[in-house]
């Protein structure tokens, strides 16, 4: 099984922490040159320093750019004109009752969660097609299928990512470039951990109790009955980026802990 990514260059958006950071580390472990991306120079510098300290000899660089905007995406492309692997991981979420979600929030979520990936894919796919090798991953969510009642706008963007990833894959039929979406389940990322911890403190209970309550009431179909780790999600993303995953193309691959009940 060929998992080596030596000689390949990857960029992972939204990779200063959480799932994106774990993906970046996994790609580095397989020999890729990896570019970290985040919105601020401070966070990018810190994340790059962490990886360099943990992985002697790792070829990791960083670029600060807000890919949730057209200008920020252009800044990233200017710093990194070409890549072999694009992981569209940048995203935002926020629980809010449907009636209270204004137009601005719908547009902001679409811009960050969907347009960031569209713009970057549109730029990088030409070089991948020319070289006849490339990997494009959209980090979606089980919320693309089980649209959460507490954040419909987020679910809308995750479903849109599935349409985009499949559609782009169709344009690459017969090439060595693959496009896939990965659907994590509830994951203990930086943002989720902060949110659950805040809920726990407000209710005067422990994090473990809040986690158990979440899976009892909010995601009762979960088979794991716990938050996934960022590494568990990253492992699947990294595999899909390797030569070993060359026959997985145009797929929506679930790493959801069994939350989605449908068989296919």
C-alpha positions as a Markdown table, in Angstrom:
| # | Residue | x | y | z |
|---|---|---|---|---|
| 1 | Unk | 0.0 | 0.0 | 0.0 |
| 2 | Unk | 1.6 | 3.3 | -1.2 |
| 3 | Unk | 0.9 | 6.0 | 1.4 |
| 4 | Unk | 4.0 | 8.1 | 0.6 |
| 5 | Unk | 3.5 | 11.7 | -0.3 |
| 6 | Unk | 7.2 | 12.6 | -0.7 |
| 7 | Unk | 7.6 | 15.3 | -3.3 |
| 8 | Unk | 4.0 | 16.4 | -3.0 |
| 9 | Unk | 3.0 | 19.9 | -1.9 |
| 10 | Unk | -0.2 | 20.4 | 0.1 |
| 11 | Unk | -2.2 | 23.3 | 1.6 |
| 12 | Unk | -4.7 | 22.8 | 4.3 |
| 13 | Unk | -7.0 | 25.8 | 4.9 |
| 14 | Unk | -8.0 | 26.6 | 8.5 |
| 15 | Unk | -5.2 | 24.5 | 9.8 |
| 16 | Unk | -3.8 | 26.4 | 12.8 |
| 17 | Unk | -5.8 | 24.2 | 15.2 |
| 18 | Unk | -8.4 | 21.3 | 15.3 |
| 19 | Unk | -9.1 | 19.0 | 12.4 |
| 20 | Unk | -7.0 | 21.1 | 10.0 |
| 21 | Unk | -4.0 | 21.0 | 12.2 |
| 22 | Unk | -4.2 | 17.2 | 12.6 |
| 23 | Unk | -4.6 | 16.8 | 8.8 |
| 24 | Unk | -1.5 | 18.9 | 8.3 |
| 25 | Unk | 0.5 | 16.8 | 10.7 |
| 26 | Unk | -0.7 | 13.6 | 9.1 |
| 27 | Unk | 0.4 | 14.8 | 5.6 |
| 28 | Unk | 3.8 | 15.8 | 7.0 |
| 29 | Unk | 4.1 | 12.3 | 8.5 |
| 30 | Unk | 3.7 | 10.9 | 4.9 |
| 31 | Unk | 6.4 | 13.1 | 3.6 |
| 32 | Unk | 4.5 | 15.9 | 2.0 |
| 33 | Unk | 5.5 | 19.6 | 2.1 |
| 34 | Unk | 2.6 | 21.2 | 3.9 |
| 35 | Unk | 1.4 | 24.8 | 4.1 |
| 36 | Unk | -0.5 | 25.9 | 7.1 |
| 37 | Unk | -3.2 | 28.5 | 6.7 |
| 38 | Unk | -5.1 | 30.7 | 9.2 |
| 39 | Unk | -6.5 | 34.2 | 9.4 |
| 40 | Unk | -3.8 | 35.7 | 11.5 |
| 41 | Unk | 0.0 | 35.8 | 11.3 |
| 42 | Unk | 0.3 | 35.0 | 15.0 |
| 43 | Unk | -1.7 | 31.8 | 14.9 |
| 44 | Unk | 0.0 | 30.6 | 11.7 |
| 45 | Unk | 3.4 | 31.2 | 13.1 |
| 46 | Unk | 2.5 | 29.4 | 16.3 |
| 47 | Unk | 1.1 | 26.4 | 14.5 |
| 48 | Unk | 4.1 | 26.1 | 12.2 |
| 49 | Unk | 6.4 | 26.4 | 15.2 |
| 50 | Unk | 4.5 | 23.6 | 17.0 |
| 51 | Unk | 4.9 | 21.2 | 14.0 |
| 52 | Unk | 8.5 | 22.0 | 13.5 |
| 53 | Unk | 9.2 | 21.4 | 17.2 |
| 54 | Unk | 7.3 | 18.1 | 17.2 |
| 55 | Unk | 8.6 | 16.8 | 13.8 |
| 56 | Unk | 12.3 | 17.2 | 13.2 |
| 57 | Unk | 13.0 | 17.9 | 9.5 |
| 58 | Unk | 9.3 | 18.4 | 8.6 |
| 59 | Unk | 8.9 | 20.7 | 5.6 |
| 60 | Unk | 6.1 | 23.0 | 6.9 |
| 61 | Unk | 5.4 | 26.6 | 5.8 |
| 62 | Unk | 2.7 | 29.0 | 6.6 |
| 63 | Unk | 0.5 | 31.6 | 5.0 |
| 64 | Unk | -1.8 | 34.0 | 6.8 |
| 65 | Unk | -4.9 | 34.7 | 4.7 |
| 66 | Unk | -8.6 | 34.8 | 5.3 |
| 67 | Unk | -9.9 | 32.4 | 2.7 |
| 68 | Unk | -13.4 | 33.3 | 3.7 |
| 69 | Unk | -13.0 | 36.4 | 1.4 |
| 70 | Unk | -12.0 | 36.7 | -2.2 |
| 71 | Unk | -9.1 | 39.0 | -1.3 |
| 72 | Unk | -7.8 | 36.6 | 1.3 |
| 73 | Unk | -8.0 | 33.7 | -1.1 |
| 74 | Unk | -6.1 | 35.7 | -3.7 |
| 75 | Unk | -3.4 | 36.4 | -1.1 |
| 76 | Unk | -3.0 | 32.7 | -0.4 |
| 77 | Unk | -2.8 | 31.9 | -4.1 |
| 78 | Unk | -0.2 | 34.6 | -4.6 |
| 79 | Unk | 2.0 | 33.0 | -1.9 |
| 80 | Unk | 1.4 | 29.5 | -3.1 |
| 81 | Unk | 0.6 | 29.5 | -6.9 |
| 82 | Unk | 0.5 | 25.7 | -7.3 |
| 83 | Unk | -0.2 | 22.6 | -5.1 |
| 84 | Unk | -0.6 | 18.9 | -5.6 |
| 85 | Unk | -3.0 | 18.5 | -2.6 |
| 86 | Unk | -5.8 | 20.9 | -1.6 |
| 87 | Unk | -7.7 | 20.3 | 1.6 |
| 88 | Unk | -10.6 | 22.7 | 1.9 |
| 89 | Unk | -11.1 | 22.6 | 5.7 |
| 90 | Unk | -11.8 | 26.2 | 6.6 |
| 91 | Unk | -15.2 | 26.6 | 8.1 |
| 92 | Unk | -17.4 | 28.3 | 10.7 |
| 93 | Unk | -20.4 | 27.1 | 12.7 |
| 94 | Unk | -22.8 | 28.8 | 15.2 |
| 95 | Unk | -26.0 | 27.4 | 16.8 |
| 96 | Unk | -28.8 | 29.8 | 16.2 |
| 97 | Unk | -32.6 | 29.4 | 15.9 |
| 98 | Unk | -33.7 | 29.4 | 12.3 |
| 99 | Unk | -36.0 | 32.5 | 12.7 |
| 100 | Unk | -33.1 | 34.5 | 14.1 |
| 101 | Unk | -30.6 | 33.8 | 11.3 |
| 102 | Unk | -30.4 | 37.1 | 9.3 |
| 103 | Unk | -29.5 | 37.3 | 5.6 |
| 104 | Unk | -26.0 | 38.4 | 6.5 |
| 105 | Unk | -25.3 | 35.2 | 8.4 |
| 106 | Unk | -26.5 | 33.0 | 5.5 |
| 107 | Unk | -24.2 | 34.9 | 3.1 |
| 108 | Unk | -21.3 | 34.8 | 5.6 |
| 109 | Unk | -21.5 | 31.1 | 6.1 |
| 110 | Unk | -21.8 | 30.4 | 2.4 |
| 111 | Unk | -18.8 | 32.7 | 1.7 |
| 112 | Unk | -16.5 | 31.0 | 4.3 |
| 113 | Unk | -17.7 | 27.4 | 4.1 |
| 114 | Unk | -18.4 | 27.0 | 0.4 |
| 115 | Unk | -16.9 | 29.8 | -1.7 |
| 116 | Unk | -13.4 | 29.4 | -0.1 |
| 117 | Unk | -13.3 | 25.9 | -1.5 |
| 118 | Unk | -14.7 | 26.8 | -4.8 |
| 119 | Unk | -12.2 | 29.6 | -5.4 |
| 120 | Unk | -9.2 | 27.6 | -4.4 |
| 121 | Unk | -10.3 | 24.5 | -6.3 |
| 122 | Unk | -11.0 | 26.6 | -9.4 |
| 123 | Unk | -7.4 | 27.9 | -9.3 |
| 124 | Unk | -5.5 | 24.8 | -8.4 |
| 125 | Unk | -7.4 | 22.2 | -10.5 |
| 126 | Unk | -5.8 | 23.3 | -13.8 |
| 127 | Unk | -2.3 | 22.5 | -12.7 |
| 128 | Unk | -3.4 | 19.2 | -11.2 |
| 129 | Unk | -5.1 | 18.2 | -14.5 |
| 130 | Unk | -2.0 | 19.2 | -16.5 |
| 131 | Unk | 0.2 | 17.0 | -14.3 |
| 132 | Unk | -2.4 | 14.3 | -14.3 |
| 133 | Unk | -2.2 | 13.9 | -10.5 |
| 134 | Unk | -3.9 | 15.7 | -7.6 |
| 135 | Unk | -6.1 | 15.4 | -4.6 |
| 136 | Unk | -8.9 | 17.8 | -3.6 |
| 137 | Unk | -10.7 | 17.2 | -0.3 |
| 138 | Unk | -13.7 | 19.1 | 1.0 |
| 139 | Unk | -14.1 | 18.7 | 4.7 |
| 140 | Unk | -17.9 | 18.6 | 5.0 |
| 141 | Unk | -19.9 | 17.1 | 7.9 |
| 142 | Unk | -22.6 | 14.6 | 8.8 |
| 143 | Unk | -24.7 | 17.8 | 9.0 |
| 144 | Unk | -24.8 | 17.7 | 5.2 |
| 145 | Unk | -27.1 | 14.8 | 5.5 |
| 146 | Unk | -28.6 | 15.3 | 8.9 |
| 147 | Unk | -29.2 | 19.0 | 8.7 |
| 148 | Unk | -29.1 | 20.2 | 12.4 |
| 149 | Unk | -32.2 | 22.0 | 13.5 |
| 150 | Unk | -30.0 | 24.2 | 15.7 |
| 151 | Unk | -28.0 | 25.5 | 12.8 |
| 152 | Unk | -29.7 | 25.1 | 9.5 |
| 153 | Unk | -27.4 | 27.7 | 7.8 |
| 154 | Unk | -24.4 | 25.5 | 8.6 |
| 155 | Unk | -26.1 | 22.4 | 7.3 |
| 156 | Unk | -26.9 | 24.2 | 4.1 |
| 157 | Unk | -23.3 | 24.9 | 3.4 |
| 158 | Unk | -22.2 | 21.4 | 4.2 |
| 159 | Unk | -24.7 | 20.0 | 1.8 |
| 160 | Unk | -23.5 | 22.5 | -0.8 |
| 161 | Unk | -20.0 | 21.2 | -0.4 |
| 162 | Unk | -21.1 | 17.7 | -1.4 |
| 163 | Unk | -22.7 | 19.1 | -4.6 |
| 164 | Unk | -19.5 | 21.0 | -5.5 |
| 165 | Unk | -17.1 | 18.1 | -4.7 |
| 166 | Unk | -19.1 | 15.7 | -6.8 |
| 167 | Unk | -19.6 | 18.2 | -9.6 |
| 168 | Unk | -15.9 | 19.0 | -9.8 |
| 169 | Unk | -15.1 | 15.3 | -9.7 |
| 170 | Unk | -17.3 | 14.8 | -12.8 |
| 171 | Unk | -15.1 | 17.3 | -14.7 |
| 172 | Unk | -12.0 | 15.2 | -13.9 |
| 173 | Unk | -13.2 | 11.8 | -15.2 |
| 174 | Unk | -10.4 | 9.7 | -16.6 |
| 175 | Unk | -7.6 | 11.7 | -15.0 |
| 176 | Unk | -5.3 | 11.1 | -12.1 |
| 177 | Unk | -6.9 | 13.8 | -10.1 |
| 178 | Unk | -9.5 | 12.8 | -7.4 |
| 179 | Unk | -12.0 | 14.9 | -5.6 |
| 180 | Unk | -13.8 | 13.7 | -2.5 |
| 181 | Unk | -15.7 | 15.0 | 0.5 |
| 182 | Unk | -15.2 | 13.8 | 4.0 |
| 183 | Unk | -18.1 | 13.9 | 6.5 |
| 184 | Unk | -16.9 | 14.0 | 10.1 |
| 185 | Unk | -19.3 | 13.5 | 13.0 |
| 186 | Unk | -19.3 | 15.6 | 16.1 |
| 187 | Unk | -15.6 | 16.1 | 16.8 |
| 188 | Unk | -13.7 | 17.5 | 19.8 |
| 189 | Unk | -12.1 | 20.4 | 17.9 |
| 190 | Unk | -11.0 | 23.6 | 19.5 |
| 191 | Unk | -14.3 | 25.3 | 18.8 |
| 192 | Unk | -16.5 | 22.4 | 19.9 |
| 193 | Unk | -14.6 | 21.8 | 23.1 |
| 194 | Unk | -14.9 | 25.5 | 24.0 |
| 195 | Unk | -18.7 | 25.5 | 23.2 |
| 196 | Unk | -19.4 | 22.3 | 25.3 |
| 197 | Unk | -17.2 | 23.5 | 28.1 |
| 198 | Unk | -19.2 | 26.8 | 28.2 |
| 199 | Unk | -22.4 | 24.8 | 28.3 |
| 200 | Unk | -21.1 | 22.6 | 31.1 |
| 201 | Unk | -20.1 | 25.5 | 33.3 |
| 202 | Unk | -23.4 | 27.2 | 32.7 |
| 203 | Unk | -25.2 | 24.1 | 33.9 |
| 204 | Unk | -22.8 | 23.3 | 36.7 |
| 205 | Unk | -21.8 | 19.9 | 35.3 |
| 206 | Unk | -18.6 | 18.3 | 34.1 |
| 207 | Unk | -17.5 | 18.2 | 30.5 |
| 208 | Unk | -18.0 | 14.4 | 30.5 |
| 209 | Unk | -21.6 | 14.9 | 31.7 |
| 210 | Unk | -22.3 | 17.5 | 29.1 |
| 211 | Unk | -20.8 | 15.3 | 26.4 |
| 212 | Unk | -23.0 | 12.4 | 27.5 |
| 213 | Unk | -26.1 | 14.6 | 27.5 |
| 214 | Unk | -25.2 | 15.9 | 24.0 |
| 215 | Unk | -25.2 | 12.4 | 22.6 |
| 216 | Unk | -28.3 | 11.4 | 24.5 |
| 217 | Unk | -30.4 | 14.3 | 23.3 |
| 218 | Unk | -28.8 | 16.1 | 20.3 |
| 219 | Unk | -27.0 | 13.2 | 18.4 |
| 220 | Unk | -28.8 | 10.1 | 19.8 |
| 221 | Unk | -28.0 | 8.0 | 16.7 |
| 222 | Unk | -24.3 | 8.2 | 17.3 |
| 223 | Unk | -22.7 | 4.7 | 17.8 |
| 224 | Unk | -19.5 | 6.1 | 19.3 |
| 225 | Unk | -21.5 | 8.0 | 22.0 |
| 226 | Unk | -18.5 | 10.4 | 22.3 |
| 227 | Unk | -16.8 | 13.1 | 20.4 |
| 228 | Unk | -14.4 | 11.9 | 17.8 |
| 229 | Unk | -10.8 | 13.0 | 18.1 |
| 230 | Unk | -9.3 | 15.3 | 15.4 |
| 231 | Unk | -6.8 | 12.6 | 14.6 |
| 232 | Unk | -9.6 | 10.1 | 13.8 |
| 233 | Unk | -10.9 | 12.4 | 11.2 |
| 234 | Unk | -7.5 | 13.4 | 9.9 |
| 235 | Unk | -6.5 | 9.8 | 9.3 |
| 236 | Unk | -9.3 | 9.4 | 6.7 |
| 237 | Unk | -8.4 | 12.7 | 5.0 |
| 238 | Unk | -4.7 | 11.8 | 4.8 |
| 239 | Unk | -5.5 | 8.4 | 3.4 |
| 240 | Unk | -7.6 | 9.9 | 0.6 |
| 241 | Unk | -4.7 | 12.1 | -0.3 |
| 242 | Unk | -2.3 | 9.2 | -0.9 |
| 243 | Unk | -1.7 | 7.1 | -4.0 |
| 244 | Unk | -3.4 | 4.2 | -2.2 |
| 245 | Unk | -6.8 | 6.0 | -2.5 |
| 246 | Unk | -6.6 | 6.5 | -6.3 |
| 247 | Unk | -9.9 | 4.7 | -6.9 |
| 248 | Unk | -11.9 | 6.7 | -4.5 |
| 249 | Unk | -13.2 | 9.6 | -6.5 |
| 250 | Unk | -16.4 | 11.7 | -6.4 |
| 251 | Unk | -17.3 | 10.1 | -3.0 |
| 252 | Unk | -18.8 | 11.4 | 0.2 |
| 253 | Unk | -16.8 | 9.4 | 2.8 |
| 254 | Unk | -18.3 | 9.3 | 6.3 |
| 255 | Unk | -16.2 | 9.4 | 9.4 |
| 256 | Unk | -19.3 | 10.2 | 11.5 |
| 257 | Unk | -19.1 | 7.7 | 14.3 |
| 258 | Unk | -22.4 | 6.1 | 13.1 |
| 259 | Unk | -24.5 | 9.2 | 13.5 |
| 260 | Unk | -25.9 | 8.9 | 10.0 |
| 261 | Unk | -28.3 | 5.9 | 10.0 |
| 262 | Unk | -28.6 | 5.3 | 6.3 |
| 263 | Unk | -26.6 | 2.5 | 4.9 |
| 264 | Unk | -25.4 | 4.4 | 1.8 |
